[in-house]
Amino acid sequence: MRPLGALLAILTGSAVALTIGLVLTLITILFLPAEQARFAPEQGTLLKAIGVFGLLSAVCGVSLNGELRARAWRYWAHAAAAVAFALAVYVYWPR
């Protein structure tokens, strides 16, 4: 595996793990109806995080697939992965 492939695999795995953890957190909150009022203000933020990291997971997965199979379109996928990563950094960088 080339170094870019290893880097994409790490990025994809981390983004997928984050997305799964966020989705499971949402499912847990949904199964706590007694605590619904307490967690209601945080659901919008949680859904935004699921969207951002879900997008990052999908784009990085496609980019990794293109890199491992040496597809001609992989450079476009790498650019999309860089943009998705930059979006995640921009959204979650402390202000």
Rosetta silent file (secondary structure, phi, psi, omega in degrees, C-alpha in Angstrom):
SEQUENCE: MRPLGALLAILTGSAVALTIGLVLTLITILFLPAEQARFAPEQGTLLKAIGVFGLLSAVCGVSLNGELRARAWRYWAHAAAAVAFALAVYVYWPR
SCORE:     score description
SCORE:     0.000 S_00000001
   1 L     0.000  134.365  178.306    0.000    0.000    0.000 S_00000001
   2 L   -74.442  160.989 -178.368    1.294    3.411   -0.927 S_00000001
   3 H   -58.528  -38.347  178.429    1.600    6.137    1.718 S_00000001
   4 H   -65.157  -36.869  176.836   -1.435    8.029    0.401 S_00000001
   5 H   -63.587  -41.243  178.342   -3.464    4.826    0.608 S_00000001
   6 H   -65.133  -42.572  178.641   -2.420    4.325    4.220 S_00000001
   7 H   -63.284  -42.407  178.073   -3.284    7.931    5.064 S_00000001
   8 H   -65.707  -36.428  178.076   -6.689    7.592    3.385 S_00000001
   9 H   -64.877  -41.263  177.610   -7.323    4.328    5.234 S_00000001
  10 H   -64.646  -45.709 -179.298   -6.590    6.013    8.567 S_00000001
  11 H   -64.351  -42.982  179.061   -8.777    9.004    7.700 S_00000001
  12 H   -64.451  -46.332 -179.985  -11.621    6.797    6.453 S_00000001
  13 H   -62.104  -41.128  178.784  -11.493    4.528    9.485 S_00000001
  14 H   -66.264  -42.755 -179.841  -11.463    7.448   11.888 S_00000001
  15 H   -66.779  -40.052  178.540  -14.359    9.184   10.138 S_00000001
  16 H   -65.264  -43.654  178.955  -16.416    5.977   10.008 S_00000001
  17 H   -61.771  -41.928  177.517  -15.776    5.298   13.704 S_00000001
  18 H   -63.131  -44.877 -179.399  -16.813    8.851   14.588 S_00000001
  19 H   -62.492  -44.533  179.671  -19.961    8.597   12.475 S_00000001
  20 H   -63.291  -42.955  178.022  -20.963    5.273   14.008 S_00000001
  21 H   -61.447  -40.752  178.645  -20.389    6.621   17.514 S_00000001
  22 H   -67.670  -40.816  178.451  -22.522    9.685   16.785 S_00000001
  23 H   -64.518  -42.090  178.342  -25.325    7.607   15.267 S_00000001
  24 H   -66.000  -33.073  174.537  -25.316    5.267   18.255 S_00000001
  25 H   -64.016  -43.148  177.747  -25.457    8.296   20.561 S_00000001
  26 H   -62.514  -42.912  178.760  -28.514    9.533   18.664 S_00000001
  27 H   -62.655  -41.493  178.191  -30.164    6.116   18.910 S_00000001
  28 H   -61.757  -43.251  178.783  -29.469    6.028   22.646 S_00000001
  29 H   -63.443  -38.676 -179.023  -31.020    9.474   23.093 S_00000001
  30 H   -67.225  -25.675  179.284  -34.085    8.416   21.114 S_00000001
  31 L   -90.363    9.622  177.037  -34.625    5.445   23.442 S_00000001
  32 L  -116.588   72.358 -175.629  -34.666    7.688   26.526 S_00000001
  33 H   -63.890  -27.243  179.756  -38.076    9.363   26.306 S_00000001
  34 H   -68.651  -26.893 -178.613  -37.944   10.486   29.950 S_00000001
  35 H  -101.037   10.921 -175.260  -34.802   12.493   29.200 S_00000001
  36 H   -56.897  -42.847 -178.621  -36.044   13.868   25.870 S_00000001
  37 H   -65.864  -33.495 -178.463  -36.415   17.441   27.148 S_00000001
  38 H   -70.289  -36.589 -177.027  -32.900   17.406   28.560 S_00000001
  39 H   -95.880   -5.349 -176.774  -31.273   16.318   25.299 S_00000001
  40 H   -57.096  -42.743 -179.501  -33.539   18.242   22.901 S_00000001
  41 H   -64.892  -21.059 -176.480  -31.248   21.297   22.586 S_00000001
  42 H   -94.420   -7.403 -176.335  -28.328   19.084   21.552 S_00000001
  43 H   -67.393  -36.031  178.036  -30.085   17.074   18.842 S_00000001
  44 H   -63.101  -43.773  178.189  -29.520   19.702   16.144 S_00000001
  45 H   -64.825  -39.807  178.783  -25.808   19.796   16.869 S_00000001
  46 H   -64.801  -42.706  178.476  -25.682   16.011   16.913 S_00000001
  47 H   -65.404  -37.243  176.952  -27.439   15.760   13.553 S_00000001
  48 H   -63.546  -42.838  179.321  -25.041   18.331   12.068 S_00000001
  49 H   -64.828  -39.610  177.423  -22.067   16.304   13.299 S_00000001
  50 H   -62.509  -41.416  179.009  -23.540   13.110   11.852 S_00000001
  51 H   -64.351  -46.591 -178.217  -23.973   14.863    8.508 S_00000001
  52 H   -64.073  -49.044 -176.600  -20.458   16.308    8.406 S_00000001
  53 H   -78.096  -24.680  171.758  -18.682   13.125    9.437 S_00000001
  54 H   -66.167  -43.010  176.457  -21.006   10.921    7.367 S_00000001
  55 H   -62.989  -45.421  178.336  -20.082   12.969    4.314 S_00000001
  56 H   -59.857  -41.690  178.819  -16.394   12.777    5.225 S_00000001
  57 H   -61.702  -46.833 -177.671  -16.675    8.990    5.646 S_00000001
  58 H   -64.842  -46.784 -177.504  -18.354    8.502    2.293 S_00000001
  59 H   -66.536  -42.365  178.499  -15.998   10.751    0.337 S_00000001
  60 H   -67.184  -34.237  176.102  -12.878    9.290    1.966 S_00000001
  61 H   -64.235  -42.307  177.009  -14.162    5.770    1.343 S_00000001
  62 H   -65.176  -42.126  179.029  -14.608    6.497   -2.356 S_00000001
  63 H   -63.016  -42.617  177.581  -11.180    8.122   -2.468 S_00000001
  64 H   -63.189  -42.909  178.165   -9.590    5.125   -0.750 S_00000001
  65 H   -60.929  -44.470  178.263  -11.306    2.746   -3.162 S_00000001
  66 H   -63.247  -37.666  179.148  -10.044    4.747   -6.125 S_00000001
  67 H   -68.446  -44.021 -177.945   -6.506    4.782   -4.728 S_00000001
  68 H   -68.525  -32.471 -179.965   -6.401    1.052   -4.004 S_00000001
  69 L   -96.624    2.829  177.390   -7.772    0.129   -7.423 S_00000001
  70 L    52.996   48.559  178.219   -5.708    2.804   -9.233 S_00000001
  71 L   -75.934  155.515 -179.208   -8.718    4.277  -11.014 S_00000001
  72 L   -68.770  -28.379 -176.806   -8.294    7.209  -13.367 S_00000001
  73 L   -86.582    3.687 -173.832  -10.775    9.329  -11.375 S_00000001
  74 H   -62.986  -29.078 -179.671   -8.946    8.899   -8.076 S_00000001
  75 H   -67.584  -36.886  174.758   -7.356   12.353   -8.239 S_00000001
  76 H   -65.481  -39.412  178.550  -10.801   13.954   -8.316 S_00000001
  77 H   -66.936  -36.795  176.982  -11.804   11.782   -5.379 S_00000001
  78 H   -64.937  -40.776  177.704   -8.661   12.836   -3.484 S_00000001
  79 H   -63.411  -41.480  178.015   -9.514   16.472   -4.105 S_00000001
  80 H   -64.800  -37.891  177.458  -13.072   15.850   -2.861 S_00000001
  81 H   -65.347  -40.206  177.811  -11.684   14.130    0.245 S_00000001
  82 H   -64.334  -39.538  178.275   -9.413   17.101    0.923 S_00000001
  83 H   -66.918  -43.031  179.388  -12.377   19.473    0.570 S_00000001
  84 H   -63.837  -39.203  177.365  -14.545   17.316    2.872 S_00000001
  85 H   -66.227  -41.977  177.664  -11.739   17.208    5.446 S_00000001
  86 H   -62.771  -36.950  176.731  -11.292   20.975    5.191 S_00000001
  87 H   -62.671  -45.508  179.531  -15.047   21.379    5.716 S_00000001
  88 H   -63.178  -40.665  177.968  -14.933   19.248    8.874 S_00000001
  89 H   -65.255  -42.898 -179.246  -11.962   21.231   10.185 S_00000001
  90 H   -63.356  -42.239 -177.647  -13.689   24.525    9.382 S_00000001
  91 H   -68.274  -36.835 -173.287  -16.934   23.501   11.098 S_00000001
  92 H  -108.008    6.294  176.328  -15.255   22.199   14.251 S_00000001
  93 L   -71.972  132.418 -178.485  -12.222   24.461   14.607 S_00000001
  94 L   -62.681  138.375 -179.647  -12.514   26.409   17.870 S_00000001
  95 L  -104.818    0.000    0.000  -13.364   30.040   17.349 S_00000001
